[in-house]
Amino acid sequence: MMSHDNIIIRGLRQNNLKNVSLDIPKGKIVVFTGVSGSGKSSIVFDTIAAESQRQMNETYTAFMRGRLPKYEKPKAERCVR
């Protein structure tokens, strides 16, 4: 059963991350902390933000999609909003 209360990421392998799995609550303030090079930006910008933008762009017409920036799908087994 999928929960719509969390953003679910399984098997993330973006940049320096190796098989990271996360459940991030929706509707709450979430802070990512860690030492330099620990993958904070890879999680936030390269994964969550890019996948959100990619999914949102799919809702536009083909005419509009052709004019929007292209975002790669994150390197993960599963990303669920």
N, C-alpha and C positions, 0 to 999 in steps of 0.2 A: 504494500500500500504506500503510495507516494504522499508525502506531506507537502501541503502548499504553504506551510509556515516557515520553510527553510529553503535556502538555495543549496542544492546538493551537488558537490563536486567529488568525483571518484577517480583515482588513478592519474592525477595531474602530473604531467611531465614537461612543464614549460620552463625553458631556460635551465637554471640550476636546480629545479625541483625534481625530485624522483619519487613517483608513486605516492603523492600526497592526497589525502581524502579529507574533505571538510563538510560540515553542516553549518551554514551561516544563517542565523535567524533573520527573518524579514521584519520590518517595522521596528527595528531596534538599532541603536548606535553600536557599531562594531568597530573596534580598533585593532589594527595589525601592528604589532611591535616585534622587534628583534634586532639583532646585530646587523651591521652592514653586510650585504651579500647573502642574507638568509632567505630571500625570495618574496619579500613583502610586495614589492612593485610587480613582480611576475603574477602574483595572485590577484592583486587589485586591478591593475591596468591591462595586463596581457591576457587575463582570463575572464574575470567577472565583467569588466567594462566592455571589452571587445565582444564577448558573447552576447551581452545585452544589446549592444549597438547592432550586431549582426542580425539578431532575431527581430529587432525593431525595424530594420531596413527591409526585411522580408515582407512587411505589411504594406509597403508602398507599391505603387504601380510600377510596371517594367520601365516606363519612361523615366520615372524618378530614380529608380534603382540604378539605372545607367549613369546617373550623374552624381551618385553618392560615393564616398570612399568605400573601398572594399576591405573587409576584415576577415582574417583567417580564422578558421574554427580552432579553438584552443586544443592543445595536445593533451587530451584527457579521455579516459574511458567513457565518462558520462558527466554531463553538466545539465542540471534540471533547475529551472527557475521556479 
